[in-house]
């Protein structure tokens, strides 16, 4: 079993979408075209806009994802951090988050921010361990950030 993180390429699209949609199901969410159309073409939505999208693969099977959106000259937004259920709790979320942080630092971002649904309690622990702070919250989400 070989686990690697690699940059997204278009043939990864179906696997990426499946990982994210499976993550949605685990928390009672459904695909909504208005919010989730990025899953149809991650290259166009992330990479072509100056961001990045990474996939975690076991051999050739996609088992995790993480993305970065360029929000400003020095600010990036974390998106789409998902690990397939059977692979959670093995450090793969940390590997993906660390990959995203390293990418941001290497590209001169000074801040990484994001919104996370309150239902993602396991992810919140990971974010806190990596130094992210909650700026504010509403009934649905936490808004977090970290200086890089």
N, CA, C and O atoms as a GROMACS GRO file, in nm:
protein
  592
    1UNK      N    1   0.085  -0.119   0.000
    1UNK     CA    2   0.000   0.000   0.000
    1UNK      C    3   0.088   0.123   0.000
    1UNK      O    4   0.166   0.145   0.093
    2UNK      N    5   0.076   0.204  -0.104
    2UNK     CA    6   0.155   0.326  -0.116
    2UNK      C    7   0.061   0.446  -0.109
    2UNK      O    8  -0.031   0.459  -0.190
    3UNK      N    9   0.086   0.534  -0.012
    3UNK     CA   10   0.006   0.655   0.006
    3UNK      C   11   0.090   0.775  -0.037
    3UNK      O   12   0.202   0.794   0.011
    4UNK      N   13   0.035   0.857  -0.129
    4UNK     CA   14   0.106   0.976  -0.174
    4UNK      C   15   0.010   1.094  -0.183
    4UNK      O   16  -0.110   1.077  -0.202
    5UNK      N   17   0.066   1.214  -0.170
    5UNK     CA   18  -0.007   1.337  -0.198
    5UNK      C   19   0.046   1.389  -0.331
    5UNK      O   20   0.167   1.399  -0.350
    6UNK      N   21  -0.044   1.422  -0.420
    6UNK     CA   22  -0.001   1.476  -0.549
    6UNK      C   23  -0.092   1.590  -0.591
    6UNK      O   24  -0.202   1.607  -0.537
    7UNK      N   25  -0.045   1.668  -0.687
    7UNK     CA   26  -0.127   1.776  -0.741
    7UNK      C   27  -0.239   1.716  -0.824
    7UNK      O   28  -0.221   1.615  -0.893
    8UNK      N   29  -0.353   1.778  -0.817
    8UNK     CA   30  -0.469   1.736  -0.894
    8UNK      C   31  -0.440   1.741  -1.044
    8UNK      O   32  -0.375   1.834  -1.093
    9UNK      N   33  -0.488   1.640  -1.115
    9UNK     CA   34  -0.490   1.641  -1.261
    9UNK      C   35  -0.633   1.605  -1.304
    9UNK      O   36  -0.703   1.537  -1.229
   10UNK      N   37  -0.677   1.649  -1.420
   10UNK     CA   38  -0.817   1.627  -1.461
   10UNK      C   39  -0.869   1.483  -1.449
   10UNK      O   40  -0.986   1.466  -1.414
   11UNK      N   41  -0.789   1.379  -1.476
   11UNK     CA   42  -0.844   1.244  -1.457
   11UNK      C   43  -0.883   1.212  -1.312
   11UNK      O   44  -0.951   1.113  -1.287
   12UNK      N   45  -0.841   1.295  -1.215
   12UNK     CA   46  -0.875   1.276  -1.074
   12UNK      C   47  -1.016   1.322  -1.040
   12UNK      O   48  -1.065   1.294  -0.931
   13UNK      N   49  -1.083   1.392  -1.131
   13UNK     CA   50  -1.208   1.462  -1.100
   13UNK      C   51  -1.314   1.370  -1.039
   13UNK      O   52  -1.373   1.405  -0.937
   14UNK      N   53  -1.340   1.255  -1.098
   14UNK     CA   54  -1.445   1.167  -1.047
   14UNK      C   55  -1.413   1.118  -0.906
   14UNK      O   56  -1.502   1.111  -0.820
   15UNK      N   57  -1.289   1.083  -0.882
   15UNK     CA   58  -1.249   1.037  -0.750
   15UNK      C   59  -1.260   1.147  -0.645
   15UNK      O   60  -1.303   1.123  -0.532
   16UNK      N   61  -1.221   1.269  -0.683
   16UNK     CA   62  -1.231   1.384  -0.593
   16UNK      C   63  -1.377   1.407  -0.555
   16UNK      O   64  -1.410   1.421  -0.437
   17UNK      N   65  -1.462   1.411  -0.655
   17UNK     CA   66  -1.604   1.435  -0.629
   17UNK      C   67  -1.661   1.327  -0.538
   17UNK      O   68  -1.740   1.357  -0.448
   18UNK      N   69  -1.624   1.203  -0.560
   18UNK     CA   70  -1.675   1.094  -0.479
   18UNK      C   71  -1.630   1.105  -0.334
   18UNK      O   72  -1.710   1.083  -0.243
   19UNK      N   73  -1.504   1.138  -0.311
   19UNK     CA   74  -1.454   1.154  -0.173
   19UNK      C   75  -1.532   1.264  -0.100
   19UNK      O   76  -1.574   1.246   0.014
   20UNK      N   77  -1.551   1.377  -0.166
   20UNK     CA   78  -1.622   1.489  -0.104
   20UNK      C   79  -1.768   1.454  -0.080
   20UNK      O   80  -1.821   1.481   0.028
   21UNK      N   81  -1.834   1.395  -0.179
   21UNK     CA   82  -1.975   1.360  -0.162
   21UNK      C   83  -1.995   1.255  -0.053
   21UNK      O   84  -2.094   1.260   0.020
   22UNK      N   85  -1.903   1.161  -0.042
   22UNK     CA   86  -1.910   1.063   0.068
   22UNK      C   87  -1.894   1.133   0.203
   22UNK      O   88  -1.961   1.098   0.300
   23UNK      N   89  -1.805   1.232   0.208
   23UNK     CA   90  -1.790   1.311   0.329
   23UNK      C   91  -1.918   1.385   0.363
   23UNK      O   92  -1.957   1.394   0.479
   24UNK      N   93  -1.984   1.438   0.262
   24UNK     CA   94  -2.112   1.505   0.283
   24UNK      C   95  -2.213   1.410   0.347
   24UNK      O   96  -2.278   1.444   0.445
   25UNK      N   97  -2.224   1.289   0.290
   25UNK     CA   98  -2.321   1.191   0.339
   25UNK      C   99  -2.298   1.159   0.486
   25UNK      O  100  -2.394   1.143   0.562
   26UNK      N  101  -2.171   1.149   0.526
   26UNK     CA  102  -2.138   1.115   0.664
   26UNK      C  103  -2.195   1.218   0.763
   26UNK      O  104  -2.216   1.187   0.880
   27UNK      N  105  -2.219   1.340   0.715
   27UNK     CA  106  -2.268   1.448   0.802
   27UNK      C  107  -2.407   1.497   0.764
   27UNK      O  108  -2.453   1.600   0.814
   28UNK      N  109  -2.473   1.424   0.674
   28UNK     CA  110  -2.609   1.460   0.638
   28UNK      C  111  -2.623   1.574   0.539
   28UNK      O  112  -2.728   1.636   0.530
   29UNK      N  113  -2.516   1.602   0.463
   29UNK     CA  114  -2.522   1.707   0.361
   29UNK      C  115  -2.545   1.645   0.223
   29UNK      O  116  -2.521   1.526   0.203
   30UNK      N  117  -2.593   1.726   0.132
   30UNK     CA  118  -2.613   1.682  -0.006
   30UNK      C  119  -2.543   1.778  -0.101
   30UNK      O  120  -2.520   1.894  -0.068
   31UNK      N  121  -2.511   1.727  -0.219
   31UNK     CA  122  -2.452   1.810  -0.325
   31UNK      C  123  -2.551   1.920  -0.362
   31UNK      O  124  -2.670   1.894  -0.383
   32UNK      N  125  -2.500   2.043  -0.369
   32UNK     CA  126  -2.580   2.157  -0.414
   32UNK      C  127  -2.501   2.229  -0.522
   32UNK      O  128  -2.394   2.284  -0.495
   33UNK      N  129  -2.553   2.228  -0.643
   33UNK     CA  130  -2.480   2.285  -0.756
   33UNK      C  131  -2.432   2.427  -0.728
   33UNK      O  132  -2.322   2.464  -0.767
   34UNK      N  133  -2.514   2.506  -0.661
   34UNK     CA  134  -2.478   2.645  -0.632
   34UNK      C  135  -2.348   2.654  -0.552
   34UNK      O  136  -2.266   2.743  -0.577
   35UNK      N  137  -2.328   2.563  -0.458
   35UNK     CA  138  -2.212   2.569  -0.368
   35UNK      C  139  -2.101   2.472  -0.407
   35UNK      O  140  -1.985   2.491  -0.368
   36UNK      N  141  -2.134   2.370  -0.481
   36UNK     CA  142  -2.039   2.260  -0.503
   36UNK      C  143  -1.998   2.241  -0.648
   36UNK      O  144  -1.942   2.136  -0.682
   37UNK      N  145  -2.023   2.338  -0.734
   37UNK     CA  146  -1.989   2.323  -0.876
   37UNK      C  147  -1.838   2.314  -0.898
   37UNK      O  148  -1.795   2.270  -1.004
   38UNK      N  149  -1.757   2.356  -0.800
   38UNK     CA  150  -1.612   2.342  -0.812
   38UNK      C  151  -1.570   2.197  -0.828
   38UNK      O  152  -1.464   2.169  -0.884
   39UNK      N  153  -1.653   2.104  -0.781
   39UNK     CA  154  -1.620   1.962  -0.791
   39UNK      C  155  -1.628   1.910  -0.934
   39UNK      O  156  -1.575   1.803  -0.964
   40UNK      N  157  -1.693   1.984  -1.021
   40UNK     CA  158  -1.703   1.943  -1.161
   40UNK      C  159  -1.573   1.970  -1.237
   40UNK      O  160  -1.543   1.902  -1.335
   41UNK      N  161  -1.496   2.070  -1.193
   41UNK     CA  162  -1.371   2.105  -1.261
   41UNK      C  163  -1.276   2.176  -1.163
   41UNK      O  164  -1.257   2.297  -1.171
   42UNK      N  165  -1.216   2.100  -1.071
   42UNK     CA  166  -1.125   2.162  -0.974
   42UNK      C  167  -1.009   2.240  -1.037
   42UNK      O  168  -0.965   2.340  -0.981
   43UNK      N  169  -0.961   2.195  -1.151
   43UNK     CA  170  -0.851   2.268  -1.216
   43UNK      C  171  -0.895   2.410  -1.250
   43UNK      O  172  -0.823   2.505  -1.220
   44UNK      N  173  -1.010   2.424  -1.311
   44UNK     CA  174  -1.062   2.555  -1.349
   44UNK      C  175  -1.089   2.642  -1.226
   44UNK      O  176  -1.056   2.760  -1.225
   45UNK      N  177  -1.149   2.584  -1.124
   45UNK     CA  178  -1.191   2.660  -1.007
   45UNK      C  179  -1.075   2.697  -0.915
   45UNK      O  180  -1.073   2.807  -0.859
   46UNK      N  181  -0.979   2.607  -0.899
   46UNK     CA  182  -0.869   2.630  -0.804
   46UNK      C  183  -0.738   2.666  -0.875
   46UNK      O  184  -0.688   2.776  -0.859
   47UNK      N  185  -0.685   2.574  -0.952
   47UNK     CA  186  -0.551   2.589  -1.008
   47UNK      C  187  -0.545   2.705  -1.108
   47UNK      O  188  -0.454   2.788  -1.102
   48UNK      N  189  -0.642   2.712  -1.199
   48UNK     CA  190  -0.641   2.819  -1.300
   48UNK      C  191  -0.664   2.957  -1.240
   48UNK      O  192  -0.639   3.058  -1.305
   49UNK      N  193  -0.712   2.962  -1.116
   49UNK     CA  194  -0.737   3.090  -1.048
   49UNK      C  195  -0.623   3.128  -0.953
   49UNK      O  196  -0.636   3.220  -0.872
   50UNK      N  197  -0.510   3.056  -0.963
   50UNK     CA  198  -0.394   3.089  -0.880
   50UNK      C  199  -0.385   3.012  -0.751
   50UNK      O  200  -0.298   3.040  -0.668
   51UNK      N  201  -0.473   2.914  -0.731
   51UNK     CA  202  -0.470   2.831  -0.611
   51UNK      C  203  -0.411   2.695  -0.641
   51UNK      O  204  -0.333   2.678  -0.735
   52UNK      N  205  -0.449   2.597  -0.559
   52UNK     CA  206  -0.397   2.462  -0.577
   52UNK      C  207  -0.498   2.362  -0.524
   52UNK      O  208  -0.581   2.393  -0.439
   53UNK      N  209  -0.491   2.242  -0.576
   53UNK     CA  210  -0.574   2.131  -0.530
   53UNK      C  211  -0.485   2.008  -0.521
   53UNK      O  212  -0.417   1.973  -0.617
   54UNK      N  213  -0.486   1.944  -0.404
   54UNK     CA  214  -0.406   1.824  -0.382
   54UNK      C  215  -0.498   1.705  -0.358
   54UNK      O  216  -0.607   1.719  -0.303
   55UNK      N  217  -0.453   1.588  -0.401
   55UNK     CA  218  -0.524   1.465  -0.374
   55UNK      C  219  -0.433   1.369  -0.297
   55UNK      O  220  -0.312   1.367  -0.318
   56UNK      N  221  -0.493   1.293  -0.211
   56UNK     CA  222  -0.424   1.187  -0.137
   56UNK      C  223  -0.466   1.056  -0.202
   56UNK      O  224  -0.586   1.027  -0.214
   57UNK      N  225  -0.368   0.976  -0.243
   57UNK     CA  226  -0.398   0.852  -0.313
   57UNK      C  227  -0.335   0.732  -0.243
   57UNK      O  228  -0.222   0.738  -0.193
   58UNK      N  229  -0.411   0.625  -0.240
   58UNK     CA  230  -0.357   0.494  -0.204
   58UNK      C  231  -0.348   0.419  -0.335
   58UNK      O  232  -0.450   0.385  -0.396
   59UNK      N  233  -0.225   0.393  -0.378
   59UNK     CA  234  -0.200   0.344  -0.514
   59UNK      C  235  -0.263   0.444  -0.609
   59UNK      O  236  -0.215   0.558  -0.616
   60UNK      N  237  -0.367   0.411  -0.684
   60UNK     CA  238  -0.427   0.511  -0.773
   60UNK      C  239  -0.565   0.557  -0.724
   60UNK      O  240  -0.629   0.638  -0.790
   61UNK      N  241  -0.610   0.507  -0.610
   61UNK     CA  242  -0.742   0.540  -0.556
   61UNK      C  243  -0.733   0.668  -0.472
   61UNK      O  244  -0.650   0.680  -0.382
   62UNK      N  245  -0.819   0.764  -0.503
   62UNK     CA  246  -0.822   0.890  -0.427
   62UNK      C  247  -0.894   0.866  -0.295
   62UNK      O  248  -1.007   0.819  -0.293
   63UNK      N  249  -0.825   0.901  -0.185
   63UNK     CA  250  -0.882   0.880  -0.052
   63UNK      C  251  -0.888   1.009   0.030
   63UNK      O  252  -0.935   1.007   0.144
   64UNK      N  253  -0.841   1.120  -0.027
   64UNK     CA  254  -0.846   1.247   0.044
   64UNK      C  255  -0.821   1.364  -0.048
   64UNK      O  256  -0.767   1.348  -0.158
   65UNK      N  257  -0.862   1.482  -0.002
   65UNK     CA  258  -0.847   1.604  -0.083
   65UNK      C  259  -0.820   1.724   0.008
   65UNK      O  260  -0.855   1.724   0.126
   66UNK      N  261  -0.757   1.825  -0.050
   66UNK     CA  262  -0.746   1.957   0.013
   66UNK      C  263  -0.717   2.058  -0.098
   66UNK      O  264  -0.648   2.028  -0.195
   67UNK      N  265  -0.772   2.178  -0.081
   67UNK     CA  266  -0.756   2.281  -0.183
   67UNK      C  267  -0.723   2.415  -0.119
   67UNK      O  268  -0.750   2.439  -0.001
   68UNK      N  269  -0.664   2.501  -0.201
   68UNK     CA  270  -0.630   2.638  -0.161
   68UNK      C  271  -0.685   2.733  -0.266
   68UNK      O  272  -0.667   2.713  -0.386
   69UNK      N  273  -0.752   2.837  -0.219
   69UNK     CA  274  -0.798   2.945  -0.305
   69UNK      C  275  -0.717   3.069  -0.271
   69UNK      O  276  -0.696   3.101  -0.154
   70UNK      N  277  -0.671   3.137  -0.374
   70UNK     CA  278  -0.603   3.265  -0.354
   70UNK      C  279  -0.710   3.371  -0.330
   70UNK      O  280  -0.794   3.397  -0.416
   71UNK      N  281  -0.706   3.433  -0.209
   71UNK     CA  282  -0.805   3.535  -0.176
   71UNK      C  283  -0.751   3.676  -0.191
   71UNK      O  284  -0.827   3.771  -0.212
   72UNK      N  285  -0.622   3.689  -0.181
   72UNK     CA  286  -0.556   3.819  -0.194
   72UNK      C  287  -0.409   3.796  -0.214
   72UNK      O  288  -0.365   3.681  -0.226
   73UNK      N  289  -0.331   3.903  -0.218
   73UNK     CA  290  -0.187   3.888  -0.241
   73UNK      C  291  -0.122   3.797  -0.139
   73UNK      O  292  -0.033   3.719  -0.172
   74UNK      N  293  -0.164   3.807  -0.015
   74UNK     CA  294  -0.098   3.733   0.093
   74UNK      C  295  -0.193   3.643   0.172
   74UNK      O  296  -0.152   3.584   0.271
   75UNK      N  297  -0.319   3.632   0.128
   75UNK     CA  298  -0.420   3.555   0.202
   75UNK      C  299  -0.473   3.442   0.115
   75UNK      O  300  -0.508   3.462  -0.001
   76UNK      N  301  -0.479   3.323   0.174
   76UNK     CA  302  -0.533   3.206   0.107
   76UNK      C  303  -0.649   3.150   0.190
   76UNK      O  304  -0.658   3.172   0.310
   77UNK      N  305  -0.736   3.077   0.121
   77UNK     CA  306  -0.848   3.012   0.188
   77UNK      C  307  -0.835   2.861   0.172
   77UNK      O  308  -0.812   2.812   0.062
   78UNK      N  309  -0.850   2.790   0.281
   78UNK     CA  310  -0.847   2.644   0.281
   78UNK      C  311  -0.985   2.592   0.243
   78UNK      O  312  -1.087   2.640   0.293
   79UNK      N  313  -0.989   2.494   0.154
   79UNK     CA  314  -1.115   2.436   0.109
   79UNK      C  315  -1.100   2.284   0.093
   79UNK      O  316  -0.989   2.234   0.076
   80UNK      N  317  -1.209   2.216   0.100
   80UNK     CA  318  -1.223   2.076   0.060
   80UNK      C  319  -1.126   1.978   0.127
   80UNK      O  320  -1.073   1.889   0.062
   81UNK      N  321  -1.104   1.996   0.258
   81UNK     CA  322  -1.022   1.899   0.332
   81UNK      C  323  -1.113   1.782   0.372
   81UNK      O  324  -1.195   1.793   0.463
   82UNK      N  325  -1.095   1.671   0.302
   82UNK     CA  326  -1.174   1.550   0.327
   82UNK      C  327  -1.083   1.429   0.321
   82UNK      O  328  -0.991   1.422   0.240
   83UNK      N  329  -1.111   1.332   0.409
   83UNK     CA  330  -1.045   1.203   0.407
   83UNK      C  331  -1.155   1.097   0.414
   83UNK      O  332  -1.244   1.106   0.498
   84UNK      N  333  -1.147   0.998   0.327
   84UNK     CA  334  -1.245   0.890   0.323
   84UNK      C  335  -1.254   0.823   0.460
   84UNK      O  336  -1.153   0.802   0.528
   85UNK      N  337  -1.376   0.790   0.499
   85UNK     CA  338  -1.405   0.740   0.634
   85UNK      C  339  -1.310   0.630   0.683
   85UNK      O  340  -1.260   0.640   0.795
   86UNK      N  341  -1.284   0.529   0.605
   86UNK     CA  342  -1.199   0.420   0.650
   86UNK      C  343  -1.053   0.457   0.670
   86UNK      O  344  -0.975   0.379   0.725
   87UNK      N  345  -1.015   0.576   0.627
   87UNK     CA  346  -0.876   0.622   0.638
   87UNK      C  347  -0.859   0.731   0.743
   87UNK      O  348  -0.748   0.778   0.768
   88UNK      N  349  -0.968   0.771   0.805
   88UNK     CA  350  -0.961   0.876   0.907
   88UNK      C  351  -0.894   0.822   1.033
   88UNK      O  352  -0.898   0.702   1.061
   89UNK      N  353  -0.833   0.912   1.109
   89UNK     CA  354  -0.768   0.873   1.233
   89UNK      C  355  -0.631   0.811   1.214
   89UNK      O  356  -0.576   0.755   1.309
   90UNK      N  357  -0.575   0.821   1.095
   90UNK     CA  358  -0.445   0.760   1.065
   90UNK      C  359  -0.340   0.865   1.029
   90UNK      O  360  -0.230   0.831   0.984
   91UNK      N  361  -0.374   0.993   1.049
   91UNK     CA  362  -0.278   1.100   1.022
   91UNK      C  363  -0.287   1.158   0.882
   91UNK      O  364  -0.209   1.248   0.848
   92UNK      N  365  -0.380   1.110   0.799
   92UNK     CA  366  -0.388   1.159   0.662
   92UNK      C  367  -0.445   1.300   0.652
   92UNK      O  368  -0.406   1.377   0.564
   93UNK      N  369  -0.538   1.335   0.741
   93UNK     CA  370  -0.587   1.472   0.745
   93UNK      C  371  -0.474   1.568   0.779
   93UNK      O  372  -0.463   1.676   0.721
   94UNK      N  373  -0.390   1.529   0.874
   94UNK     CA  374  -0.273   1.610   0.910
   94UNK      C  375  -0.178   1.625   0.792
   94UNK      O  376  -0.126   1.733   0.766
   95UNK      N  377  -0.156   1.516   0.721
   95UNK     CA  378  -0.068   1.519   0.604
   95UNK      C  379  -0.122   1.616   0.499
   95UNK      O  380  -0.046   1.695   0.442
   96UNK      N  381  -0.251   1.611   0.473
   96UNK     CA  382  -0.310   1.703   0.376
   96UNK      C  383  -0.304   1.848   0.423
   96UNK      O  384  -0.270   1.937   0.346
   97UNK      N  385  -0.338   1.871   0.549
   97UNK     CA  386  -0.335   2.007   0.601
   97UNK      C  387  -0.192   2.061   0.599
   97UNK      O  388  -0.170   2.176   0.562
   98UNK      N  389  -0.096   1.980   0.640
   98UNK     CA  390   0.044   2.024   0.637
   98UNK      C  391   0.091   2.052   0.494
   98UNK      O  392   0.170   2.144   0.472
   99UNK      N  393   0.043   1.975   0.398
   99UNK     CA  394   0.076   2.000   0.257
   99UNK      C  395   0.021   2.135   0.213
   99UNK      O  396   0.090   2.211   0.145
  100UNK      N  397  -0.103   2.165   0.253
  100UNK     CA  398  -0.164   2.294   0.218
  100UNK      C  399  -0.088   2.410   0.283
  100UNK      O  400  -0.064   2.512   0.219
  101UNK      N  401  -0.052   2.395   0.409
  101UNK     CA  402   0.022   2.500   0.480
  101UNK      C  403   0.158   2.523   0.414
  101UNK      O  404   0.199   2.637   0.392
  102UNK      N  405   0.227   2.414   0.382
  102UNK     CA  406   0.358   2.425   0.316
  102UNK      C  407   0.344   2.495   0.181
  102UNK      O  408   0.425   2.580   0.147
  103UNK      N  409   0.242   2.460   0.105
  103UNK     CA  410   0.217   2.525  -0.023
  103UNK      C  411   0.198   2.676  -0.004
  103UNK      O  412   0.255   2.757  -0.078
  104UNK      N  413   0.120   2.712   0.095
  104UNK     CA  414   0.094   2.855   0.122
  104UNK      C  415   0.223   2.928   0.159
  104UNK      O  416   0.249   3.037   0.109
  105UNK      N  417   0.301   2.869   0.246
  105UNK     CA  418   0.427   2.932   0.286
  105UNK      C  419   0.521   2.947   0.167
  105UNK      O  420   0.586   3.050   0.151
  106UNK      N  421   0.529   2.843   0.085
  106UNK     CA  422   0.616   2.846  -0.033
  106UNK      C  423   0.571   2.948  -0.138
  106UNK      O  424   0.649   2.987  -0.224
  107UNK      N  425   0.446   2.989  -0.129
  107UNK     CA  426   0.391   3.085  -0.224
  107UNK      C  427   0.365   3.221  -0.159
  107UNK      O  428   0.285   3.300  -0.209
  108UNK      N  429   0.434   3.246  -0.049
  108UNK     CA  430   0.438   3.377   0.018
  108UNK      C  431   0.305   3.425   0.075
  108UNK      O  432   0.285   3.545   0.092
  109UNK      N  433   0.215   3.333   0.106
  109UNK     CA  434   0.094   3.372   0.179
  109UNK      C  435   0.132   3.393   0.325
  109UNK      O  436   0.218   3.322   0.378
  110UNK      N  437   0.069   3.488   0.389
  110UNK     CA  438   0.097   3.514   0.530
  110UNK      C  439  -0.018   3.474   0.620
  110UNK      O  440  -0.005   3.473   0.743
  111UNK      N  441  -0.133   3.441   0.559
  111UNK     CA  442  -0.249   3.401   0.638
  111UNK      C  443  -0.329   3.296   0.562
  111UNK      O  444  -0.345   3.304   0.440
  112UNK      N  445  -0.380   3.198   0.638
  112UNK     CA  446  -0.467   3.096   0.582
  112UNK      C  447  -0.597   3.099   0.662
  112UNK      O  448  -0.594   3.090   0.785
  113UNK      N  449  -0.709   3.113   0.593
  113UNK     CA  450  -0.838   3.124   0.662
  113UNK      C  451  -0.941   3.033   0.595
  113UNK      O  452  -0.920   2.986   0.483
  114UNK      N  453  -1.051   3.009   0.666
  114UNK     CA  454  -1.158   2.925   0.610
  114UNK      C  455  -1.279   2.926   0.701
  114UNK      O  456  -1.275   2.971   0.815
  115UNK      N  457  -1.387   2.875   0.646
  115UNK     CA  458  -1.512   2.850   0.719
  115UNK      C  459  -1.528   2.700   0.731
  115UNK      O  460  -1.502   2.628   0.635
  116UNK      N  461  -1.570   2.652   0.847
  116UNK     CA  462  -1.593   2.509   0.866
  116UNK      C  463  -1.725   2.487   0.938
  116UNK      O  464  -1.755   2.554   1.037
  117UNK      N  465  -1.802   2.394   0.889
  117UNK     CA  466  -1.929   2.363   0.951
  117UNK      C  467  -1.907   2.307   1.091
  117UNK      O  468  -1.813   2.230   1.113
  118UNK      N  469  -1.992   2.343   1.184
  118UNK     CA  470  -1.978   2.298   1.322
  118UNK      C  471  -1.990   2.147   1.338
  118UNK      O  472  -1.946   2.092   1.439
  119UNK      N  473  -2.048   2.079   1.240
  119UNK     CA  474  -2.061   1.933   1.249
  119UNK      C  475  -1.927   1.861   1.233
  119UNK      O  476  -1.915   1.746   1.274
  120UNK      N  477  -1.826   1.926   1.175
  120UNK     CA  478  -1.698   1.861   1.148
  120UNK      C  479  -1.607   1.865   1.273
  120UNK      O  480  -1.499   1.924   1.270
  121UNK      N  481  -1.651   1.803   1.379
  121UNK     CA  482  -1.582   1.814   1.509
  121UNK      C  483  -1.441   1.754   1.506
  121UNK      O  484  -1.350   1.810   1.568
  122UNK      N  485  -1.420   1.644   1.436
  122UNK     CA  486  -1.285   1.585   1.428
  122UNK      C  487  -1.189   1.682   1.360
  122UNK      O  488  -1.075   1.698   1.403
  123UNK      N  489  -1.236   1.744   1.254
  123UNK     CA  490  -1.150   1.839   1.182
  123UNK      C  491  -1.115   1.959   1.270
  123UNK      O  492  -1.004   2.011   1.262
  124UNK      N  493  -1.208   2.003   1.353
  124UNK     CA  494  -1.181   2.120   1.438
  124UNK      C  495  -1.064   2.093   1.532
  124UNK      O  496  -0.982   2.182   1.557
  125UNK      N  497  -1.055   1.972   1.583
  125UNK     CA  498  -0.942   1.936   1.670
  125UNK      C  499  -0.811   1.944   1.593
  125UNK      O  500  -0.711   1.993   1.645
  126UNK      N  501  -0.811   1.896   1.471
  126UNK     CA  502  -0.692   1.903   1.386
  126UNK      C  503  -0.652   2.048   1.362
  126UNK      O  504  -0.535   2.083   1.375
  127UNK      N  505  -0.748   2.133   1.328
  127UNK     CA  506  -0.719   2.274   1.302
  127UNK      C  507  -0.659   2.340   1.427
  127UNK      O  508  -0.563   2.416   1.417
  128UNK      N  509  -0.716   2.312   1.541
  128UNK     CA  510  -0.665   2.372   1.666
  128UNK      C  511  -0.524   2.325   1.695
  128UNK      O  512  -0.439   2.404   1.737
  129UNK      N  513  -0.497   2.197   1.673
  129UNK     CA  514  -0.361   2.144   1.695
  129UNK      C  515  -0.260   2.209   1.602
  129UNK      O  516  -0.142   2.217   1.635
  130UNK      N  517  -0.304   2.255   1.485
  130UNK     CA  518  -0.216   2.319   1.389
  130UNK      C  519  -0.213   2.471   1.404
  130UNK      O  520  -0.160   2.541   1.318
  131UNK      N  521  -0.270   2.522   1.513
  131UNK     CA  522  -0.256   2.663   1.544
  131UNK      C  523  -0.363   2.755   1.489
  131UNK      O  524  -0.348   2.877   1.495
  132UNK      N  525  -0.471   2.700   1.434
  132UNK     CA  526  -0.580   2.783   1.385
  132UNK      C  527  -0.665   2.832   1.501
  132UNK      O  528  -0.689   2.760   1.598
  133UNK      N  529  -0.709   2.955   1.491
  133UNK     CA  530  -0.792   3.018   1.594
  133UNK      C  531  -0.929   3.050   1.535
  133UNK      O  532  -0.940   3.085   1.417
  134UNK      N  533  -1.031   3.039   1.616
  134UNK     CA  534  -1.165   3.077   1.574
  134UNK      C  535  -1.181   3.227   1.588
  134UNK      O  536  -1.167   3.281   1.698
  135UNK      N  537  -1.211   3.294   1.478
  135UNK     CA  538  -1.232   3.438   1.478
  135UNK      C  539  -1.373   3.474   1.522
  135UNK      O  540  -1.395   3.567   1.599
  136UNK      N  541  -1.469   3.397   1.469
  136UNK     CA  542  -1.609   3.420   1.502
  136UNK      C  543  -1.686   3.294   1.466
  136UNK      O  544  -1.632   3.202   1.404
  137UNK      N  545  -1.811   3.292   1.504
  137UNK     CA  546  -1.896   3.179   1.469
  137UNK      C  547  -2.038   3.228   1.450
  137UNK      O  548  -2.076   3.334   1.500
  138UNK      N  549  -2.116   3.150   1.379
  138UNK     CA  550  -2.258   3.174   1.370
  138UNK      C  551  -2.327   3.042   1.403
  138UNK      O  552  -2.261   2.949   1.450
  139UNK      N  553  -2.455   3.032   1.380
  139UNK     CA  554  -2.528   2.910   1.420
  139UNK      C  555  -2.482   2.788   1.342
  139UNK      O  556  -2.503   2.675   1.388
  140UNK      N  557  -2.419   2.806   1.227
  140UNK     CA  558  -2.381   2.696   1.140
  140UNK      C  559  -2.230   2.668   1.134
  140UNK      O  560  -2.190   2.552   1.122
  141UNK      N  561  -2.148   2.772   1.142
  141UNK     CA  562  -2.006   2.758   1.110
  141UNK      C  563  -1.913   2.828   1.208
  141UNK      O  564  -1.952   2.918   1.281
  142UNK      N  565  -1.787   2.781   1.206
  142UNK     CA  566  -1.676   2.853   1.267
  142UNK      C  567  -1.596   2.916   1.154
  142UNK      O  568  -1.584   2.859   1.045
  143UNK      N  569  -1.542   3.034   1.179
  143UNK     CA  570  -1.455   3.103   1.084
  143UNK      C  571  -1.318   3.108   1.150
  143UNK      O  572  -1.300   3.172   1.254
  144UNK      N  573  -1.222   3.041   1.087
  144UNK     CA  574  -1.092   3.022   1.150
  144UNK      C  575  -0.980   3.079   1.063
  144UNK      O  576  -0.996   3.097   0.942
  145UNK      N  577  -0.866   3.107   1.129
  145UNK     CA  578  -0.750   3.152   1.054
  145UNK      C  579  -0.623   3.122   1.130
  145UNK      O  580  -0.625   3.092   1.250
  146UNK      N  581  -0.513   3.130   1.059
  146UNK     CA  582  -0.381   3.113   1.116
  146UNK      C  583  -0.283   3.199   1.038
  146UNK      O  584  -0.284   3.201   0.915
  147UNK      N  585  -0.198   3.270   1.112
  147UNK     CA  586  -0.087   3.342   1.049
  147UNK      C  587   0.017   3.236   1.010
  147UNK      O  588   0.036   3.137   1.080
  148UNK      N  589   0.082   3.260   0.897
  148UNK     CA  590   0.182   3.163   0.851
  148UNK      C  591   0.324   3.215   0.869
  148UNK      O  592   0.420   3.146   0.835
   0.00000   0.00000   0.00000
